[in-house]
Amino acid sequence: MLATEKVTLTLPADLMAAVRAMSPARRQSQFIAEAIRAYIAEQQRQALRDRLMAGYQANADADAALAAEWEAVEDETWLNQTPMASEKE
């Protein structure tokens, strides 16, 4: 079982009313804990997306240069491996 810690929070009345309406009786703490976990997970996913995007953008020029270096080899491979339309008939 996970360790728990008793805390006191001050929340807007309308928010607590929604929690009480949506959560099973006497399960508000569990409901709020699950909501916080979901929020933290989403924030972590967004931070990862932001880091990945920054990395992709930082390396874009080098990646484009590398792709350009190999373009001729890729084209040659496709030409050698792809049957011509006249050969299909």
C-alpha positions, 0 to 999 in steps of 0.5 A: 500500500502506498504511504499517504499524507494528510493535507489541508487544501483550500479549493473553490466551493464550486470545484469541491461541489463538482468533486462531490458530485462526480466521485463515489461517496467518501472517495473524494481523496481518491478522486482528487489523487487520481486527478492530480496524477493525471494532471502530472502525467499530462504535464510530463508528456507535454514537457517531453514533447517540448524537449523532443521538438526542441531537439528536432529543431536544433538538429534540423540543419544537420539532419537535412545535410545528412539526408542530402548526402545519402539522397543519391544512394537512396535514389540508386537503390530504389531504381535498382530494386523497383521493377519498371512499369514495362517489366510488370506487364 
